[in-house]
Amino acid sequence: MILKSRRARRWTVAVASVLVVVVAGAYTLLQVADSRTFQFFGTLVNRVETTEKIVALTFDDGPDPAGTQAILDTLKSREVPATFFLIGRDIAAHPEPTKDIAAAGHEIGNHSFSHERMIGVTPAWVADEVEATDALIRTTGYTGPIHFRPPNGKKLFALPRYLAGHGRLTITWDVEPDSAGTPDAATIIATTEAGVRPGSIILLHAMYPAREPTRQALGPLLDRLKQRGFRFVTVSQLLAARH
């Protein structure tokens, strides 16, 4: 009886230990999937090390008629280049705004076709998401490099392996003033000013109708950073400045 009791305790301890390992492993994977600075394969860039006061301004999502022209007008009035990470399904739905972005001389990146989170997905699904969007971007007349940014910044195994196998980087960011909800323009400006530094990659969401506060913040934000001596470049130009 005592022997059986000891065996039962050992099994209980063993099962508990396995569960702890499984839970800890799952937690670690979730942390990696959400990380802006680490992935298992290939190269991830969330900012670059440089002494120059240069930053890359990037926009996620869209294109959408609600925001595209307003963004382009503000950038043109300040003579600021930007990198637009666009969604394939939105390009297909709104080809003209995408052509406007390309015609204005901005850089266009790939933000997947469906904007689904790229965790627990197959290599074939990743290839379809990336390649279909690449093809749509090329229909706009854009001929520059196409960098990739994961939807919601989430990635684990299949996406980084695909990008690494095709000689492409994973581009994230280190300044994100409007990712949590829809803060007002003043908060967006203050958050960006507090976080920006030489080599930063700034992420803004200004495309959709609900993102009016970001569109309102854009002009004053560019003015403030210019006053502080920052110069705006595309992601490709920022990567070229890496030490």
C-alpha positions, 0 to 999 in steps of 0.5 A, a space after each residue: 500500500 505504501 509502495 503504491 502511494 509512493 508510485 502515485 506521488 512520483 507519477 503526480 510529480 512527473 506529470 506536474 513537471 511535464 505540464 510546467 515544461 509545456 506551459 513554460 515552453 508555450 509562454 516562451 513561444 508566445 513571447 518570441 511571436 510577439 517580440 519586436 527584436 528577436 526571431 528564430 530564423 533570418 534577420 529582424 530589424 526594428 531600428 538601426 544603430 547610427 549616429 545620424 539623426 535619421 528615422 524611417 516613417 512607416 505606415 501599416 495597412 490599406 491603402 484606403 480612400 479614407 486616408 491615402 490622399 490626406 497622408 500623401 498631401 501631408 508628406 508632400 507638403 513637408 517633403 518627407 519620404 515614407 514606407 507604406 506596408 500595404 495589405 494585398 486584399 486592400 491593394 486589390 480593392 483599391 488599386 488607384 490609391 496604391 498607384 498614387 503612393 508609388 507615383 509619389 515616390 514612396 517606398 512600398 512594403 508587403 504587409 501580407 495579403 489577408 492580414 492574418 497573424 502568421 503563427 501556426 501557419 504552413 510554409 505554403 500559406 506563407 508563400 501565397 500571402 507574401 507572393 500574391 501581395 508582391 505581385 499586386 504591388 508590382 502592378 502599381 508600377 512600383 519598382 523598388 525593394 519590397 520589405 516585409 512586415 508581419 501583421 501585428 508584428 507576429 511571427 514564429 517559424 514558417 514566416 521567418 524561414 520563408 523570408 530568410 530563404 528568399 534573402 529578405 528581412 523582417 521589418 518591425 519597429 521601435 516607436 508605435 504611438 497609436 497601436 493601442 487603441 486610437 489615442 488623440 493627436 496630442 498623445 500620438 505626438 508626445 509618445 513619438 517624441 518621447 520614444 524616437 532616437 537616431 535610427 528609429 523606425 516609427 509605425 503609424 496607422 493612418 489609413 482607415 476612417 477611425 484613424 483621423 487622430 493619427 492623420 491630424 497628428 502627422 503634420 505637427 509630428 513631422 514638424 516637431 521632429 524636423 525642429 529637433 534635427 531629425 531627417 526622414 528616410 525610407 526603410 531601405 535608406 535607413 538600412 543602408 545607414 547601418 554601422 
